[in-house]
């Protein structure tokens, strides 16, 4: 693995530190590490590919970890018959690609691509509907393994996060690079999926590094690499430069990161506002943002888009119930209850409608969430009204111990509460996919 992008092909790197990603071999530099660029992809002790080599390898401590084609990888792990086949996670006529395995990506399939276009590009693909409960369970296992490395973990999504391993060397008795190497092996061994690691001196460069050699990559960008490496890259490599922004910058004659170096900080500010100031520093490989642990969730929500517009109460409620169940699971997983519930609808003209209700007592109950959502839905039904999306959200969190107190005036509500708690206990033992549910879930 080439992990020192500033070294020309075939040129020796002076006293590079290296480590093998398949065995415990490593060196902080010296005569045994004097290998030329074509050879340095192989471990000098095992003659096997998988060498990571960089002069700053054991000095860097900011990492970005990204699971490789996460949803598809979990499905392939659970179904060996999918090995070697193009797999797309998504579905529905109006659906989009949630993720695609690397085989499908070679056929031109990309995340967020409309499903019909993905199947035009790869008609032989196996399409699988997302199983978010399963992916969340694997994601939590990956997150817990990260938190065993350092308490400073900043998740970006279910399958990626930044880690700050500063000061952990005394705890692990190893440099962060070696800790991350072992983590990468552990995830593949224990969870059956692969991750790519980017190791650098700040968040910007760590994120860029993790994308360099996917899948199963371990890439390093050091202080000496930053400006020289970035200058040759397309502007899209920088955080915040999407397709539309890239087109606008191209119209100004800006294509490479190096094209920004001739602009002062004030000039970029006048062109792009506060983001222009960040661009000035990003173009030089500088990023002052710290890795921070996430604040507690301020809201939780779930929504679904229909393959066809729906207008009938029973059809909308069939879509609404599983969303309420999922929201209940998420609240309980985080030991939270919500005071306020919000119904979201999107009509056939793509207009969003939200209706909220603050409850007298907080809830984490799927049943109570559903009953509240039905009340919010009722006024939005009628002739000429049809919807393409429905969602349910919650906020105003309190500890779950305050959820759903006994109702002395309504014993039927107490029975519903006790039934749901009994179902929760069964699922704790048998798993969330246990074949036991309320009738409306069939």
N, C-alpha and C positions, 0 to 999 in steps of 0.2 A: 504494500500500500504506500503510495507516494504521499507523504504527509508534510513535506517541506516544499510548498509550491514555489518558493523563490529560488530554488536550486535548479539550474539548467540540467536537462537530461544528459547523463553521462559524466557530470562534474562531481567530484568528491566533495562532501560536506565536512568541514573541519570539526573534529571532536564532537560528533553528534551523539546525543543520548538516544537510546532505542529500547524498545521492548517488543517481545513476541506476543501476539494476541492469542496464541494457542498453547504456549507453555509458560513456565515461570521465568524464562530467560529475559534479562534486561541488563542494560549498562548505562551508567551516567556519562559515558564518553571515554575515549581512550583508543589505544591502537587496535583493539579488537573490533572497534566500531567503524574503522576506516573502510567503508564500502562505497562503491560508486552508485549513482542513481539507478541504473538498470538492475543492479543486483540487490539493492537494499529492500526490495519488496519481499525477500526471503530471509527467514531467521538464519543467522550464521551458524547456529548450533544444530538446527534440525533441517535446514535446507528446504523449508516449507513456507509457502506464501503466508503473509499475515504480519509482516514487520511494520511497526510504526516508528518513525525516526524523525527527530527534530531537535535542534540545539536547545530549545526551551521546554522540552517535553516534561521535565520534572519540576518546572518552576511555575506552571500555569495552574489555575484553580477554578476558573469559571467554565461550566459545562452546559451544553444544550443536548438533551437526550430526546430522541424522536423514534417512536415505534414504526417499523417499516410496514407500510400498507396495512395498517393495524386491523381493521375489520376483516379484510380479506385474509390476513395471516391467521386470525383466530379461526375462521371458517375452514381454512386449509388444514390447520392443526387438528380440527375435530372431524374432518372427513378426508382421509388419505387418498380417496379416489379423485380428489380435486388437484392433486399434485401435478404440476406441469400444464394445467389447463388455465385459460384466461378466465378470471373470476371478477365479476362486478357486483358490488354491494349497492343496492338501490332498488328501483322498481316503480311500476305504475306509469300510465301514459304521460302524466304530467311530472313524473318524478325526475330526479337528477341523480347523478352518480355520487354516492357518498364516498366511496373509495374504490380503487381498482388494484388488482395485484400487478406485479411488474410485468408478467406475461401480457396482460391486457394493455398495459401502458405502452409496450412496444408496438401495439397495433394502433396507437393514437388515442386511446381512452384516457380521459383526465377527470379528476375530481370536479364536481359542480357542472359537468357537461350534461345537457339534457339527455335522458335515457335513449330517446329515439336516435339521436346522433351517435351515441356510444355504440348502439347495436348496428348502426350503419357501418361504423368503422370496424367493428369486431362482431359479426353476426354469430360466430360460434361460441361466444362467451356464455358462461354459466352465470345467470343472474340470481342473486340471493337477497331476499328481503332482510333489512337490518334487524338484528336481535340485540337491542340496546342493553337489555338486562345482562346478557352474557358478556358483552363488550365492557360494560361498566365493572363487572366483577373482575375481569382480567386487568382493566385499567387500575382498579384499586390495589390489586396485588403488585403491579409495577410501581405505583406510588409509594406503597409501604416499603418496598425494597429500596427506593430512592431515599426515603426518610431514615433508613438505617445507615445511610452514608453520611448524611448531614441534616441538621434541622432546618437549614435554609433552602427550601424547595419552593419554587414558584411555578405552579402549573399554568400552562397556556391552554390546554384542552385535555380531553380524556387520555391522550396518547403522547403528550410531549410536555417537557418542563425544563426550566433552568435550575441549575444547582450551583451553589457557592460552597466550595470545599476548603475555603481559607481556614486555616487553623485546625484542620482535621488530621493533619499528619501525625500529631502526637497520639491521637486516639487510635488510628488505624496502623500506625508504625510503618506507613508506606506513603509514597507520593500520591496525590490525587489521580494521576494518570494510571497507576497500577490498580488503585481502588476501582476506577471506572472500567478498566479492562476486565477485572474479575466480576464486576456487576454485569457487564455485557454477556459474559459467559454464563452467569447465574440465570439471567432471564431466559436465555435460549434453552438452558438445561431444565429449569424448573417449570417454565410457563409455555415452552414450545413455540415462542415467537422470537423475532430478532429485533434489535434496536440499533440505531446509528448514533454515534457520539461525536460531538464537536467540542474540542477543548481549546480555550483561548484565554485572553486577558480581559475581555469584557463581553457583555451579552450580544452585541451586534456581531462580533467576529465569531463567537461560539455558535450562534444560529447559522451563520454562513457556512462554517466548517462542517456542521452536521449534515448539510445537504450535498457536500462535495462527492461523497463516495457511496451513496446508498445503493443497495441495502447492505447491512452489516458493516457499515463504515466506521472508522475511527480516525478522524482527521484533526490535525493540529494547525492552528494559525497563531504565530507568536507576534510579539511587539515588532520584531524586525520585518515581518511579512506584511503587516497592515497596509501602509500606503502603496507600496510597490505592487502587491497582489491586487488590491482594489482598483488601482488605476486602469488595469487592463480589462476589467469586468464591465458587462452591460449595467446600466443604471438600475435595472430591475432587481439586481442583487441586493439593493439597499432596502432597509425596512421602510415601508410606506409608499414605495414606488410600484403602483399597480399598472395594469394595462392602459387605462385612460391617462394616468399621470405620465406614463412613459411616452405616449403619443404626443402629449402637449410639450414635453421636454424635447422630443425629437424635432418638433417644429421650430424650436429655438436653436437647433443644431447641436443639441446635447444628446450623446449616445452612450458614452463610456463614463465611468465614475471619474476618470482622470480629467474629463472635460470640465468638471466642477472646480478643479483646483485653481483655475485662473480667476475665480470669483472671490471677492472678499465676503466676509460674514454679512456686512451691511447690504451688499449687492444681492445676495441670496435672500436676505430678509425682505428687501423691497420687491423681489420677484415672487416669493412664495410664503411670505409672512413668517410666523413662528416656526413652521416646519422647515423653512429655508435655513434658519439658524441651525437646526439639527442636521440638515444636509451638509452644512459646512463642516461639521465635526465628523459626521459619518464618513464623508469622502476621504477623511484622513485616518480612518480606522479608530476614531475616538468615540466613546460612549460612556457617559457618566452615570447612567441608570444603574442602581443597585439591584441585585436579586433580592426580592422581598417575598415573604410568606403572604399568602392571600388573606384578605380580610374575610370575615364570615359572610356567607351569602346574604344579600339583601333581598333577593327574590328568587323564586324557583318557578319554572313554567314548562309546559309541554304543549305541543300543537301538532296537527297533522293536516296535510293538504289532500283533498279528495281527487280521485281520478275523474269523477263527474260531479257537476254541481248538484247540491242537495238542498231540498226545501221542506221536506216532511219531518215532523217532530221525531218520529221513531227512528228515521235514518240518522238524523243528527245526534240523537241520544246514544245510538249504537256506537258512534265514533267517539262520543264524549266519555263514556264510562271507562274504557281502558286508559284514557289520558288521566282521569281522576285517580284510578288505581296506581298508575305510574307515579303521579305526583305524591300520593300517599306513601309509596315505597321510599321515595327520595327524602321526604320529610322525616320519616322514621329512621332512615339510615343516618341522618345527621342529628337525630334526637331533637327535632324542632317541631313546633306547631305554629300554624299561621292564623293571625287575627283577620286578615283581609284576603278575599278570593276575587279573582278577576277573570271574566269570560272574554275571550277574544274571538271575533268573527271577521272573515274577509269575504266581501260579496263578489258578484260576478264582474264588477267593474274595478276590482282590486282595492276597494275602499275598506279600511280597517275600522272596526267597531269594537269598543271595549266597554264593559259594564262591570262595576265592582260593588262588593258588599262587605262591610265590616261586621263581623259576627260578635255576639255578646260574649262568647267564650272561644278561645283559640281551638283549632282542630288539626288533627293529622289523619283523620278518618276518610277513607275513600268514599264511604257511603254518604257521610255528611257533606263532603266536597261535591259529590254528584248531585245531591238534593239542592244544594245552594246554586250550583251551575244551572240546573233545570229552571229554577226560579228566574235567574238572569236571562235565560234563553227565551222564555215564554213571550215577552213583549216584542222580540225580534222576529217572530214567526208571523206569516200571513201571506195573502195573495201577492204575487209578484216578487216575493223575497226568496232568494236562493243564495247559497254560500259555497265557496270553494275551499274554505279553511275554517277549522275550529280549534280553539286552544283554551287551556285553563292555567292560571297562574296564581301565585300566592306571595304575600309579603307581610310585614309586621310580625316578625318571628318572636316566639317566647320558648323557653324550655319545654320539652314534650311532657314533662310532669304536670304542666298546667293545661294539657289538652283534654277536651271532651269530658268534663266532670259529669257525675251522675245527675240526672234530671228528675227531681222529686215529683214533678208534675206530669211527666210523660214516661211511663214504664216501657212503652214500645221503643223509644229511643235508647233506653238502657239495654234492651235486648239486642238491638242492632249493634250497639257498641261492644257488648260481650261476644256476639257472634264474630265480629271482625277480629277481635283480639284472639279468639280461639283459632281462626283461620291463620292469623299471623304466626301463632305458635307452631301450627302444623308445617307452615312453610319454612320456619326456622330449622326444623328437623329434616324436612324432605327436600328443601330447596324451593326457590321462588317459582319454578316451572312445575311444581307438583300439580297433578291433575285434580285439584280441588278448588272450586270457585263458586261464586254466586251464579244463580241461573242466568242473569242478564249478561254474564261474561261469555256464555256459550255462543 
